[in-house]
Amino acid sequence: MVSWSRGKPRLYLADTDGPIDLAGLVGEEICVDIQPGFRCQHCGDQADTSPCQECQSKPPHQQCIFTPGTSCTYQDCPFPSFKRRSCAHNFVVYLVAKDCVKAGITQADRYVSRWAEQGATHGMVVARTPNRRVAGIIEEALDDVVSTESTKEWYEPLDDPKQELVTAANSCREVLTGSLEPFSVLPDDEDGFDDRIITVPVHFSGDDATVLNLPEVTVGDELQSEVLGVRGQILATKDAVVNFDHLKGEQLTVEAPAECIPAMEDAQ
C-alpha cells in the first residue's frame, strides 16, 4: 500500500527492508514486475482474497468500521482493545475535492495524510467528533447532500475545486442542525472558508488527460518506464499506470534507484 506522511508518499511491500520513496522516483526509470501468486496483505499467508477469511473476522475489516453510523454498537463493542486504539479518539468529518466532492471520516490527527492517500487535491473539515461512531452518524446524514464515494482511478481535477467545496459545505450546513449542530465547525459565512480549505501536497505536474488514456498494469505484466508522478495510490509513468489499490495481495517487484529506498530508521 501507499502511505502518505508529511506530504510524502511511501510504498510498503512485504519483503523489503523499508518503504520506497515514491516522490523520489519522479523523473526516474523503474521496472515493475507483477507475478502470479496471491497473499493476504494483512497476515501474509497465501489466500484467495485479501483480507483472508480469518482476517475478515477481525477489525479493521468488520462492518462496524466501514459503516460506523449504522453498524457500531460502541458501548457493547466486541473488540474493546481495538476500540481503545482506533475508535475512542477524536475524529473529523471532511469534504475533499477529486473529480467530484466527497465526504468522509478519519482520525483527527491525520486527516491531511488521509486526503493525500485518497488522491484528493483539496480538503476541508466540516465537523469534529469524540469518536468514530458519531463521525459515522454525521457522514451518513451528509450522504443526502454530498457523495460519500469517489473514483479510485486517475482523474482530471475539478476546474474550481475550492468553489465546489464551498458549495458542498453550504449544503452540509443544512444537515448539521439539531443534535448534529454542536459538532459542526463550519464558518458563519463564506468569507471564512478560505482559511479552512487545505491544498493537498502533490507530486505530479504532467497532463492528466494523457495519463487517463494510459493502460493499467496487471498480473503478468512487466513495466519499464519513466515515472511522471504520484497521486493517492497510483503511480503514473510515461507508458502505463500502476494502481496499488488494485494490486493489494498481488506479488510484485519494484526495481528503483537505491537512494529511493531509505533505511528503516529514516522511514519511521
LUMVO-784342 format. One record per residue (C-alpha): x, y, z; residue number from 1. Coordinates in steps of 0.05 Angstrom, whole numbers. Layout:
// residues N
r c1 X c2 Y c3 Z nr NUM
...
END
This chain:
// residues 268
r c1 0 c2 0 c3 0 nr 1
r c1 19 c2 73 c3 -7 nr 2
r c1 21 c2 112 c3 58 nr 3
r c1 27 c2 188 c3 58 nr 4
r c1 61 c2 224 c3 115 nr 5
r c1 82 c2 297 c3 117 nr 6
r c1 66 c2 304 c3 44 nr 7
r c1 109 c2 245 c3 22 nr 8
r c1 83 c2 181 c3 -9 nr 9
r c1 117 c2 116 c3 11 nr 10
r c1 104 c2 47 c3 -17 nr 11
r c1 105 c2 -10 c3 33 nr 12
r c1 120 c2 -80 c3 7 nr 13
r c1 121 c2 -143 c3 50 nr 14
r c1 192 c2 -167 c3 35 nr 15
r c1 232 c2 -102 c3 35 nr 16
r c1 275 c2 -71 c3 89 nr 17
r c1 240 c2 -5 c3 84 nr 18
r c1 189 c2 35 c3 44 nr 19
r c1 202 c2 61 c3 -26 nr 20
r c1 202 c2 136 c3 -32 nr 21
r c1 154 c2 145 c3 -90 nr 22
r c1 164 c2 221 c3 -93 nr 23
r c1 238 c2 209 c3 -104 nr 24
r c1 221 c2 165 c3 -165 nr 25
r c1 192 c2 223 c3 -205 nr 26
r c1 236 c2 231 c3 -267 nr 27
r c1 270 c2 164 c3 -254 nr 28
r c1 263 c2 99 c3 -294 nr 29
r c1 235 c2 40 c3 -256 nr 30
r c1 216 c2 -32 c3 -270 nr 31
r c1 153 c2 -63 c3 -242 nr 32
r c1 140 c2 -137 c3 -248 nr 33
r c1 73 c2 -166 c3 -226 nr 34
r c1 77 c2 -242 c3 -217 nr 35
r c1 24 c2 -295 c3 -206 nr 36
r c1 11 c2 -313 c3 -133 nr 37
r c1 -34 c2 -280 c3 -81 nr 38
r c1 -26 c2 -268 c3 -7 nr 39
r c1 -67 c2 -235 c3 47 nr 40
r c1 -37 c2 -166 c3 55 nr 41
r c1 -51 c2 -167 c3 129 nr 42
r c1 -24 c2 -234 c3 155 nr 43
r c1 19 c2 -252 c3 94 nr 44
r c1 -10 c2 -322 c3 85 nr 45
r c1 -27 c2 -349 c3 17 nr 46
r c1 -101 c2 -336 c3 4 nr 47
r c1 -154 c2 -328 c3 -49 nr 48
r c1 -175 c2 -260 c3 -24 nr 49
r c1 -145 c2 -202 c3 15 nr 50
r c1 -162 c2 -198 c3 72 nr 51
r c1 -165 c2 -274 c3 80 nr 52
r c1 -225 c2 -307 c3 115 nr 53
r c1 -191 c2 -307 c3 183 nr 54
r c1 -171 c2 -233 c3 178 nr 55
r c1 -241 c2 -215 c3 156 nr 56
r c1 -267 c2 -237 c3 224 nr 57
r c1 -226 c2 -183 c3 259 nr 58
r c1 -223 c2 -107 c3 257 nr 59
r c1 -209 c2 -66 c3 218 nr 60
r c1 -248 c2 -110 c3 169 nr 61
r c1 -314 c2 -112 c3 207 nr 62
r c1 -375 c2 -76 c3 181 nr 63
r c1 -375 c2 -30 c3 242 nr 64
r c1 -311 c2 2 c3 215 nr 65
r c1 -339 c2 13 c3 145 nr 66
r c1 -407 c2 39 c3 167 nr 67
r c1 -399 c2 62 c3 239 nr 68
r c1 -460 c2 106 c3 236 nr 69
r c1 -507 c2 46 c3 229 nr 70
r c1 -466 c2 -15 c3 250 nr 71
r c1 -425 c2 8 c3 310 nr 72
r c1 -452 c2 -13 c3 379 nr 73
r c1 -396 c2 26 c3 414 nr 74
r c1 -417 c2 15 c3 487 nr 75
r c1 -423 c2 -60 c3 474 nr 76
r c1 -363 c2 -64 c3 427 nr 77
r c1 -339 c2 -137 c3 418 nr 78
r c1 -268 c2 -112 c3 405 nr 79
r c1 -251 c2 -67 c3 465 nr 80
r c1 -176 c2 -64 c3 453 nr 81
r c1 -186 c2 -43 c3 381 nr 82
r c1 -238 c2 8 c3 403 nr 83
r c1 -188 c2 40 c3 451 nr 84
r c1 -134 c2 43 c3 397 nr 85
r c1 -175 c2 64 c3 337 nr 86
r c1 -245 c2 86 c3 353 nr 87
r c1 -248 c2 122 c3 420 nr 88
r c1 -209 c2 181 c3 395 nr 89
r c1 -225 c2 248 c3 363 nr 90
r c1 -249 c2 242 c3 292 nr 91
r c1 -264 c2 292 c3 237 nr 92
r c1 -317 c2 292 c3 182 nr 93
r c1 -288 c2 323 c3 119 nr 94
r c1 -300 c2 342 c3 47 nr 95
r c1 -248 c2 330 c3 -7 nr 96
r c1 -244 c2 350 c3 -79 nr 97
r c1 -224 c2 299 c3 -132 nr 98
r c1 -263 c2 292 c3 -197 nr 99
r c1 -322 c2 309 c3 -152 nr 100
r c1 -332 c2 328 c3 -79 nr 101
r c1 -340 c2 271 c3 -29 nr 102
r c1 -349 c2 266 c3 46 nr 103
r c1 -311 c2 220 c3 92 nr 104
r c1 -285 c2 209 c3 163 nr 105
r c1 -217 c2 197 c3 193 nr 106
r c1 -178 c2 205 c3 258 nr 107
r c1 -167 c2 278 c3 275 nr 108
r c1 -92 c2 273 c3 278 nr 109
r c1 -81 c2 251 c3 206 nr 110
r c1 -134 c2 280 c3 161 nr 111
r c1 -87 c2 313 c3 111 nr 112
r c1 -49 c2 247 c3 103 nr 113
r c1 -116 c2 212 c3 92 nr 114
r c1 -135 c2 262 c3 38 nr 115
r c1 -68 c2 251 c3 3 nr 116
r c1 -77 c2 175 c3 6 nr 117
r c1 -144 c2 184 c3 -29 nr 118
r c1 -112 c2 226 c3 -83 nr 119
r c1 -151 c2 290 c3 -67 nr 120
r c1 -128 c2 359 c3 -89 nr 121
r c1 -162 c2 399 c3 -34 nr 122
r c1 -200 c2 386 c3 30 nr 123
r c1 -234 c2 417 c3 90 nr 124
r c1 -260 c2 394 c3 157 nr 125
r c1 -335 c2 405 c3 169 nr 126
r c1 -345 c2 372 c3 237 nr 127
r c1 -305 c2 346 c3 296 nr 128
r c1 -329 c2 288 c3 339 nr 129
r c1 -306 c2 250 c3 401 nr 130
r c1 -305 c2 181 c3 368 nr 131
r c1 -314 c2 142 c3 304 nr 132
r c1 -388 c2 126 c3 316 nr 133
r c1 -411 c2 198 c3 320 nr 134
r c1 -369 c2 215 c3 258 nr 135
r c1 -403 c2 158 c3 222 nr 136
r c1 -472 c2 183 c3 241 nr 137
r c1 -455 c2 251 c3 212 nr 138
r c1 -426 c2 220 c3 149 nr 139
r c1 -490 c2 180 c3 139 nr 140
r c1 -531 c2 244 c3 146 nr 141
r c1 -487 c2 282 c3 96 nr 142
r c1 -498 c2 227 c3 44 nr 143
r c1 -564 c2 261 c3 28 nr 144
r c1 -529 c2 323 c3 2 nr 145
r c1 -458 c2 301 c3 -19 nr 146
r c1 -429 c2 236 c3 -44 nr 147
r c1 -390 c2 191 c3 4 nr 148
r c1 -359 c2 153 c3 -54 nr 149
r c1 -307 c2 173 c3 -107 nr 150
r c1 -264 c2 144 c3 -161 nr 151
r c1 -202 c2 103 c3 -145 nr 152
r c1 -175 c2 115 c3 -215 nr 153
r c1 -132 c2 172 c3 -242 nr 154
r c1 -176 c2 231 c3 -257 nr 155
r c1 -178 c2 302 c3 -283 nr 156
r c1 -186 c2 350 c3 -224 nr 157
r c1 -245 c2 398 c3 -218 nr 158
r c1 -236 c2 465 c3 -253 nr 159
r c1 -251 c2 504 c3 -189 nr 160
r c1 -243 c2 455 c3 -131 nr 161
r c1 -246 c2 508 c3 -77 nr 162
r c1 -312 c2 536 c3 -101 nr 163
r c1 -340 c2 465 c3 -107 nr 164
r c1 -320 c2 452 c3 -35 nr 165
r c1 -354 c2 516 c3 -12 nr 166
r c1 -418 c2 497 c3 -49 nr 167
r c1 -417 c2 428 c3 -18 nr 168
r c1 -402 c2 456 c3 51 nr 169
r c1 -462 c2 502 c3 47 nr 170
r c1 -505 c2 441 c3 31 nr 171
r c1 -476 c2 406 c3 92 nr 172
r c1 -497 c2 466 c3 135 nr 173
r c1 -569 c2 447 c3 121 nr 174
r c1 -557 c2 378 c3 151 nr 175
r c1 -513 c2 397 c3 210 nr 176
r c1 -572 c2 421 c3 252 nr 177
r c1 -608 c2 397 c3 315 nr 178
r c1 -568 c2 344 c3 352 nr 179
r c1 -512 c2 348 c3 299 nr 180
r c1 -501 c2 423 c3 304 nr 181
r c1 -453 c2 421 c3 364 nr 182
r c1 -403 c2 381 c3 322 nr 183
r c1 -403 c2 430 c3 263 nr 184
r c1 -340 c2 473 c3 252 nr 185
r c1 -367 c2 508 c3 190 nr 186
r c1 -355 c2 584 c3 189 nr 187
r c1 -414 c2 631 c3 197 nr 188
r c1 -406 c2 660 c3 127 nr 189
r c1 -370 c2 644 c3 61 nr 190
r c1 -314 c2 693 c3 77 nr 191
r c1 -289 c2 644 c3 129 nr 192
r c1 -279 c2 586 c3 81 nr 193
r c1 -214 c2 610 c3 50 nr 194
r c1 -175 c2 595 c3 114 nr 195
r c1 -208 c2 527 c3 122 nr 196
r c1 -192 c2 497 c3 54 nr 197
r c1 -126 c2 460 c3 51 nr 198
r c1 -87 c2 445 c3 -12 nr 199
r c1 -62 c2 373 c3 -11 nr 200
r c1 11 c2 361 c3 -29 nr 201
r c1 21 c2 333 c3 -99 nr 202
r c1 79 c2 301 c3 -137 nr 203
r c1 55 c2 308 c3 -208 nr 204
r c1 60 c2 365 c3 -258 nr 205
r c1 42 c2 329 c3 -323 nr 206
r c1 -21 c2 326 c3 -365 nr 207
r c1 -79 c2 289 c3 -332 nr 208
r c1 -114 c2 275 c3 -398 nr 209
r c1 -52 c2 238 c3 -423 nr 210
r c1 -49 c2 195 c3 -361 nr 211
r c1 -123 c2 178 c3 -366 nr 212
r c1 -110 c2 145 c3 -433 nr 213
r c1 -53 c2 101 c3 -408 nr 214
r c1 -64 c2 26 c3 -395 nr 215
r c1 -62 c2 -2 c3 -324 nr 216
r c1 -12 c2 -57 c3 -308 nr 217
r c1 -40 c2 -122 c3 -282 nr 218
r c1 -16 c2 -192 c3 -263 nr 219
r c1 34 c2 -220 c3 -313 nr 220
r c1 55 c2 -151 c3 -337 nr 221
r c1 125 c2 -122 c3 -334 nr 222
r c1 134 c2 -47 c3 -339 nr 223
r c1 198 c2 -8 c3 -351 nr 224
r c1 185 c2 66 c3 -357 nr 225
r c1 199 c2 136 c3 -330 nr 226
r c1 157 c2 159 c3 -271 nr 227
r c1 114 c2 220 c3 -284 nr 228
r c1 83 c2 228 c3 -215 nr 229
r c1 43 c2 200 c3 -157 nr 230
r c1 -29 c2 213 c3 -136 nr 231
r c1 -61 c2 175 c3 -79 nr 232
r c1 -49 c2 101 c3 -90 nr 233
r c1 -29 c2 109 c3 -164 nr 234
r c1 39 c2 115 c3 -196 nr 235
r c1 37 c2 146 c3 -266 nr 236
r c1 92 c2 131 c3 -316 nr 237
r c1 101 c2 150 c3 -389 nr 238
r c1 74 c2 83 c3 -413 nr 239
r c1 24 c2 58 c3 -360 nr 240
r c1 -4 c2 69 c3 -291 nr 241
r c1 7 c2 25 c3 -230 nr 242
r c1 -54 c2 27 c3 -185 nr 243
r c1 -30 c2 -3 c3 -120 nr 244
r c1 -102 c2 -3 c3 -93 nr 245
r c1 -119 c2 -54 c3 -147 nr 246
r c1 -57 c2 -96 c3 -131 nr 247
r c1 -68 c2 -110 c3 -57 nr 248
r c1 -45 c2 -180 c3 -43 nr 249
r c1 -11 c2 -189 c3 -110 nr 250
r c1 63 c2 -207 c3 -114 nr 251
r c1 103 c2 -152 c3 -147 nr 252
r c1 175 c2 -130 c3 -153 nr 253
r c1 196 c2 -57 c3 -160 nr 254
r c1 267 c2 -41 c3 -183 nr 255
r c1 284 c2 30 c3 -167 nr 256
r c1 346 c2 74 c3 -153 nr 257
r c1 377 c2 55 c3 -86 nr 258
r c1 371 c2 125 c3 -58 nr 259
r c1 295 c2 119 c3 -62 nr 260
r c1 295 c2 63 c3 -10 nr 261
r c1 313 c2 96 c3 57 nr 262
r c1 338 c2 59 c3 118 nr 263
r c1 285 c2 36 c3 167 nr 264
r c1 303 c2 89 c3 219 nr 265
r c1 292 c2 143 c3 167 nr 266
r c1 226 c2 114 c3 145 nr 267
r c1 191 c2 116 c3 212 nr 268
END
